[in-house]
């Protein structure tokens, strides 16, 4: 482990609940395994997995205020579900707290809630790791875990993203415009 890992882990203990720390460690471990399976930088994957929920325990009003202060665009969906902002807000905050942090790690943290239309392999790994990490028990998670390392990374991401979308639709939740844009891009590029 690097000194940055140790520093980041210590900083997280000051920010997240005990369950949040456990989840972040599980995502880091899962991201490392996925990175190894798919030829992605393992250290970046583990660090992004560890830090992905940097602002998860931040309150709704604070997230909205931080997004405004940091110049992060806020949609009507973000206002209705401010929790979604924990990814982009956390990513920007991490650039100040850890100035030497890789831009790839920052981007993966920023993309882990609703994604972006320009998802890089590290972004995909962290999103998937957050979805299938130990402790997750949502419908379809076992199928996703079984597919990890078996199907191509892009296909695994599409399966995980589709699973997340089904959950949003089934539970009648709002869908972020970035989620819709990414899904439409994925479908348009699907080679099946």
Residue frames as qw, qx, qy, qz and C-alpha x, y, z in Angstrom:
[[0.000, 0.887, 0.461, 0.000, 0.00, 0.00, 0.00],
 [0.385, 0.500, -0.023, 0.775, 1.11, 3.53, -0.70],
 [0.182, -0.192, -0.450, 0.853, 1.40, 6.39, 1.77],
 [0.317, -0.082, -0.223, -0.918, -1.48, 8.04, -0.10],
 [0.583, -0.295, -0.709, -0.263, -3.67, 5.00, 0.61],
 [0.460, -0.313, -0.648, 0.520, -2.90, 5.24, 4.32],
 [0.017, -0.118, -0.151, 0.981, -3.54, 8.99, 4.37],
 [0.427, -0.154, -0.447, -0.770, -6.78, 8.62, 2.43],
 [0.570, -0.334, -0.750, -0.033, -8.03, 5.83, 4.66],
 [0.319, -0.290, -0.529, 0.731, -7.27, 7.87, 7.79],
 [0.145, 0.042, -0.060, -0.987, -9.04, 10.92, 6.33],
 [0.487, -0.250, -0.639, -0.541, -12.11, 8.81, 5.48],
 [0.451, -0.353, -0.760, 0.308, -12.44, 7.67, 9.09],
 [0.079, -0.267, -0.307, 0.910, -12.97, 11.34, 9.97],
 [0.305, 0.122, -0.278, -0.903, -15.71, 11.75, 7.34],
 [0.614, -0.071, -0.612, -0.494, -17.71, 8.54, 7.01],
 [0.786, -0.375, 0.238, -0.431, -19.73, 6.35, 9.33],
 [0.464, -0.366, 0.806, 0.023, -18.37, 2.94, 10.29],
 [0.724, 0.375, 0.578, -0.036, -20.64, 1.28, 7.71],
 [0.454, 0.878, -0.079, -0.133, -19.44, 3.81, 5.12],
 [0.123, -0.705, 0.691, 0.104, -15.83, 2.89, 5.83],
 [0.619, -0.045, 0.784, -0.003, -16.64, -0.84, 5.52],
 [0.672, 0.649, 0.345, -0.092, -18.40, -0.22, 2.21],
 [0.265, 0.899, -0.320, -0.137, -15.53, 1.92, 0.88],
 [0.310, -0.519, 0.792, 0.084, -12.99, -0.77, 1.79],
 [0.678, 0.223, 0.699, -0.038, -15.15, -3.43, 0.13],
 [0.568, 0.807, 0.109, -0.120, -15.45, -1.32, -3.03],
 [0.016, 0.821, -0.551, -0.147, -11.68, -0.74, -3.03],
 [0.485, -0.255, 0.834, 0.061, -11.02, -4.48, -2.79],
 [0.667, 0.487, 0.560, -0.071, -13.59, -5.29, -5.46],
 [0.387, 0.897, -0.114, -0.181, -12.25, -2.56, -7.74],
 [0.187, -0.663, 0.704, 0.173, -8.74, -3.98, -7.36],
 [0.580, 0.039, 0.812, 0.056, -9.93, -7.46, -8.39],
 [0.587, 0.719, 0.358, -0.105, -11.88, -6.08, -11.35],
 [0.155, 0.897, -0.346, -0.227, -8.91, -3.94, -12.42],
 [0.359, -0.425, 0.810, 0.184, -6.65, -6.98, -12.37],
 [0.611, 0.314, 0.727, 0.000, -9.15, -9.00, -14.42],
 [0.490, 0.802, 0.340, 0.022, -9.60, -6.25, -17.01],
 [0.668, 0.213, 0.096, 0.707, -6.08, -4.81, -17.26],
 [0.078, -0.901, -0.102, -0.414, -6.81, -1.51, -15.50],
 [0.238, 0.491, -0.548, 0.634, -4.35, 0.14, -13.09],
 [0.602, -0.402, -0.683, 0.101, -4.93, -1.73, -9.83],
 [0.337, -0.239, -0.417, 0.810, -3.61, 0.96, -7.49],
 [0.184, -0.076, -0.140, -0.970, -5.77, 3.66, -9.10],
 [0.550, -0.326, -0.626, -0.446, -8.79, 1.34, -8.96],
 [0.545, -0.379, -0.654, 0.362, -8.29, 0.58, -5.28],
 [0.189, -0.174, -0.248, 0.934, -7.75, 4.24, -4.42],
 [0.318, -0.155, -0.323, -0.878, -10.79, 5.39, -6.42],
 [0.586, -0.369, -0.696, -0.188, -12.85, 2.64, -4.79],
 [0.439, -0.315, -0.562, 0.627, -11.70, 3.74, -1.36],
 [0.078, -0.234, -0.135, 0.960, -12.46, 7.42, -2.01],
 [0.049, -0.358, -0.690, -0.627, -15.61, 7.09, -4.13],
 [0.347, -0.735, -0.562, -0.151, -17.96, 8.04, -1.26],
 [0.379, 0.091, -0.296, 0.872, -15.84, 10.91, 0.09],
 [0.213, -0.112, 0.120, -0.963, -18.92, 13.16, 0.39],
 [0.393, -0.296, -0.825, -0.278, -21.53, 10.43, 0.94],
 [0.360, -0.524, -0.673, 0.379, -22.33, 11.46, 4.52],
 [0.060, -0.058, -0.017, 0.996, -22.66, 15.14, 3.61],
 [0.281, 0.523, 0.646, -0.478, -26.18, 16.46, 4.15],
 [0.428, 0.629, 0.584, 0.282, -28.50, 17.44, 1.29],
 [0.036, 0.990, 0.117, -0.070, -28.35, 21.19, 1.91],
 [0.418, -0.691, 0.433, 0.400, -24.57, 21.06, 2.22],
 [0.585, 0.107, 0.665, 0.452, -24.24, 19.11, -1.05],
 [0.324, 0.814, 0.436, 0.206, -26.42, 21.62, -2.90],
 [0.153, -0.969, 0.093, 0.172, -24.49, 24.56, -1.43],
 [0.544, -0.456, 0.550, 0.439, -21.14, 22.91, -2.23],
 [0.563, 0.398, 0.607, 0.394, -22.21, 22.19, -5.81],
 [0.165, 0.955, 0.233, 0.083, -23.21, 25.83, -6.21],
 [0.338, -0.862, 0.286, 0.248, -19.94, 27.06, -4.68],
 [0.560, -0.298, 0.654, 0.413, -17.84, 24.67, -6.79],
 [0.336, 0.486, -0.367, -0.718, -19.64, 25.51, -10.03],
 [0.150, 0.054, 0.976, 0.147, -21.10, 22.03, -10.48],
 [0.411, -0.134, -0.394, -0.811, -24.27, 22.16, -12.60],
 [0.244, 0.124, 0.826, -0.493, -27.35, 21.21, -10.59],
 [0.264, -0.209, -0.706, -0.624, -30.39, 19.73, -12.35],
 [0.631, -0.345, -0.012, -0.695, -33.96, 19.46, -11.11],
 [0.895, -0.119, -0.430, -0.021, -33.22, 15.81, -10.33],
 [0.494, 0.181, -0.522, 0.671, -30.20, 16.83, -8.21],
 [0.245, -0.343, 0.244, -0.873, -32.41, 19.25, -6.31],
 [0.821, -0.245, -0.149, -0.493, -34.98, 16.50, -5.71],
 [0.968, -0.190, -0.082, 0.144, -32.31, 13.89, -4.87],
 [0.018, 0.927, -0.364, 0.085, -29.27, 15.85, -3.62],
 [0.804, -0.363, 0.462, 0.091, -27.59, 12.59, -2.60],
 [0.826, 0.469, 0.200, 0.241, -26.60, 12.15, -6.27],
 [0.219, 0.925, -0.207, 0.232, -24.28, 15.14, -5.93],
 [0.691, -0.641, 0.321, 0.098, -22.00, 13.30, -3.51],
 [0.847, 0.145, 0.299, 0.416, -19.97, 11.98, -6.47],
 [0.454, 0.690, 0.080, 0.558, -19.18, 15.23, -8.34],
 [0.309, -0.899, 0.138, -0.279, -18.87, 17.25, -5.12],
 [0.836, -0.455, 0.260, 0.164, -16.58, 14.62, -3.60],
 [0.793, 0.324, 0.183, 0.483, -14.41, 14.54, -6.71],
 [0.209, 0.826, -0.040, 0.523, -13.85, 18.29, -6.67],
 [0.549, -0.792, 0.200, -0.178, -13.19, 18.28, -2.93],
 [0.925, -0.182, 0.193, 0.272, -10.64, 15.49, -3.36],
 [0.617, 0.591, 0.006, 0.520, -8.60, 17.62, -5.76],
 [0.116, -0.840, 0.222, -0.481, -8.04, 20.11, -2.93],
 [0.769, -0.561, 0.264, -0.158, -7.52, 17.59, -0.14],
 [0.790, -0.184, 0.485, 0.326, -5.16, 15.35, -2.15],
 [0.298, 0.813, -0.207, -0.456, -3.51, 17.58, -4.78],
 [0.035, -0.476, 0.820, 0.316, -1.35, 14.72, -6.09],
 [0.637, 0.211, 0.704, -0.234, -4.33, 12.46, -6.75],
 [0.254, 0.027, 0.748, 0.613, -4.48, 11.14, -10.31],
 [0.406, 0.184, -0.122, -0.887, -7.02, 12.86, -12.58],
 [0.491, -0.034, -0.795, -0.354, -8.19, 9.35, -13.53],
 [0.246, -0.267, -0.828, 0.427, -9.05, 8.61, -9.89],
 [0.164, 0.289, 0.255, -0.908, -10.88, 11.94, -9.59],
 [0.456, 0.120, -0.469, -0.747, -12.86, 11.20, -12.77],
 [0.425, -0.143, -0.891, -0.076, -13.83, 7.73, -11.51],
 [0.077, -0.327, -0.667, 0.665, -15.10, 9.21, -8.24],
 [0.267, 0.271, -0.018, -0.924, -17.07, 11.86, -10.15],
 [0.488, 0.116, -0.601, -0.622, -18.69, 9.27, -12.44],
 [0.115, 0.017, -0.979, 0.165, -19.75, 6.66, -9.92],
 [0.368, 0.313, 0.599, -0.639, -23.37, 7.76, -9.34],
 [0.649, 0.592, 0.315, -0.358, -24.91, 8.49, -12.73],
 [0.731, 0.114, 0.464, 0.487, -21.90, 8.16, -15.02],
 [0.115, 0.700, -0.205, -0.674, -20.80, 10.29, -17.95],
 [0.811, 0.550, 0.047, -0.195, -20.94, 9.82, -21.68],
 [0.493, 0.684, -0.518, 0.145, -17.15, 9.45, -21.70],
 [0.819, -0.495, 0.261, -0.124, -16.62, 6.57, -19.27],
 [0.306, 0.629, -0.714, 0.037, -13.02, 5.33, -19.18],
 [0.717, -0.028, -0.697, 0.023, -12.15, 1.76, -18.09],
 [0.228, 0.034, -0.669, 0.707, -11.28, 2.94, -14.55],
 [0.427, -0.075, 0.126, -0.892, -14.68, 4.69, -14.31],
 [0.768, -0.044, -0.476, -0.427, -16.40, 1.47, -15.37],
 [0.560, 0.036, -0.758, 0.334, -14.44, -0.58, -12.83],
 [0.001, 0.033, -0.548, 0.836, -15.34, 1.73, -9.93],
 [0.590, -0.055, -0.084, -0.801, -19.01, 1.93, -10.92],
 [0.782, -0.022, -0.585, -0.212, -19.24, -1.86, -11.16],
 [0.417, 0.074, -0.735, 0.529, -17.29, -2.38, -7.93],
 [0.251, -0.083, 0.371, -0.890, -19.70, -0.08, -6.09],
 [0.719, -0.010, -0.245, -0.650, -22.60, -2.10, -7.53],
 [0.876, 0.002, -0.469, -0.110, -21.31, -5.61, -6.72],
 [0.116, 0.499, -0.677, 0.528, -19.17, -5.10, -3.60],
 [0.395, -0.261, -0.848, 0.239, -19.75, -7.41, -0.64],
 [0.027, 0.341, 0.499, -0.796, -22.67, -6.09, 1.36],
 [0.415, 0.197, -0.269, -0.847, -24.75, -5.31, -1.72],
 [0.304, 0.138, 0.931, -0.150, -27.85, -7.48, -1.89],
 [0.487, 0.427, 0.014, -0.762, -30.03, -5.92, -4.59],
 [0.843, 0.330, 0.402, -0.139, -31.83, -8.03, -7.17],
 [0.738, 0.664, -0.066, 0.097, -29.45, -9.23, -9.87],
 [0.163, -0.859, 0.485, -0.027, -26.23, -8.66, -7.92],
 [0.734, -0.263, 0.620, 0.089, -25.29, -12.36, -7.93],
 [0.761, 0.540, 0.317, 0.171, -25.60, -12.52, -11.72],
 [0.236, 0.939, -0.206, 0.141, -23.38, -9.45, -12.02],
 [0.462, -0.675, 0.575, -0.001, -20.81, -10.95, -9.66],
 [0.823, 0.048, 0.552, 0.126, -20.81, -14.17, -11.69],
 [0.633, 0.733, 0.173, 0.177, -20.27, -12.21, -14.92],
 [0.138, -0.935, 0.315, 0.085, -17.31, -10.24, -13.52],
 [0.305, -0.558, 0.729, 0.252, -14.11, -11.30, -15.23],
 [0.569, 0.216, 0.785, 0.118, -16.09, -13.49, -17.65],
 [0.427, 0.785, 0.415, 0.173, -17.76, -10.97, -19.98],
 [0.447, 0.391, 0.007, 0.805, -15.95, -7.95, -21.45],
 [0.204, -0.272, -0.427, 0.838, -15.74, -4.90, -19.18],
 [0.241, 0.004, -0.203, -0.949, -18.04, -2.76, -21.34],
 [0.542, -0.265, -0.686, -0.407, -20.67, -5.52, -21.35],
 [0.447, -0.339, -0.700, 0.442, -20.41, -5.96, -17.58],
 [0.027, -0.175, -0.206, 0.962, -20.90, -2.22, -17.15],
 [0.395, -0.114, -0.428, -0.805, -23.92, -2.25, -19.45],
 [0.548, -0.330, -0.765, -0.068, -25.45, -5.11, -17.45],
 [0.339, -0.332, -0.553, 0.685, -24.83, -3.26, -14.17],
 [0.092, 0.094, -0.031, -0.991, -26.18, 0.02, -15.55],
 [0.470, -0.223, -0.605, -0.602, -29.29, -1.67, -16.93],
 [0.491, -0.366, -0.754, 0.236, -29.85, -3.31, -13.54],
 [0.170, -0.277, -0.349, 0.879, -29.63, 0.09, -11.87],
 [0.263, -0.019, -0.300, -0.917, -32.05, 1.62, -14.37],
 [0.495, -0.320, -0.756, -0.286, -34.56, -1.20, -13.84],
 [0.376, -0.383, -0.647, 0.541, -34.40, -0.53, -10.11],
 [0.011, 0.187, 0.092, -0.978, -35.06, 3.19, -10.65],
 [0.407, -0.115, -0.509, -0.750, -38.01, 2.48, -12.94],
 [0.518, -0.319, -0.793, -0.040, -39.46, -0.27, -10.73],
 [0.346, -0.458, -0.557, 0.600, -39.26, 1.94, -7.63],
 [0.133, 0.861, 0.416, 0.262, -40.62, 4.93, -9.58],
 [0.450, -0.649, 0.003, 0.613, -37.65, 7.14, -8.88],
 [0.325, 0.905, -0.107, -0.255, -36.42, 10.08, -10.90],
 [0.853, 0.115, 0.233, 0.452, -33.73, 9.36, -13.48],
 [0.247, -0.711, 0.166, 0.637, -30.93, 11.88, -13.84],
 [0.587, 0.765, -0.068, -0.255, -30.50, 13.40, -17.32],
 [0.055, 0.673, -0.728, -0.120, -26.86, 12.20, -17.36],
 [0.521, -0.062, 0.843, -0.117, -28.10, 8.66, -16.75],
 [0.684, 0.587, 0.366, -0.231, -30.49, 8.87, -19.68],
 [0.370, 0.832, -0.356, -0.210, -27.77, 10.34, -21.93],
 [0.169, -0.503, 0.846, 0.049, -25.28, 7.62, -20.99],
 [0.630, 0.162, 0.742, -0.162, -27.83, 4.84, -21.48],
 [0.637, 0.718, 0.137, -0.245, -28.77, 6.19, -24.90],
 [0.196, 0.768, -0.590, -0.155, -25.08, 6.34, -25.86],
 [0.394, -0.286, 0.872, -0.053, -24.49, 2.77, -24.64],
 [0.687, 0.389, 0.580, -0.199, -27.46, 1.46, -26.60],
 [0.529, 0.806, -0.105, -0.245, -26.42, 3.31, -29.76],
 [0.134, 0.693, -0.706, -0.058, -22.95, 1.75, -29.54],
 [0.723, -0.161, 0.641, -0.201, -24.12, -1.76, -28.61],
 [0.199, 0.439, -0.746, -0.461, -22.72, -4.20, -31.16],
 [0.394, 0.086, 0.899, -0.171, -25.23, -6.97, -30.51]]
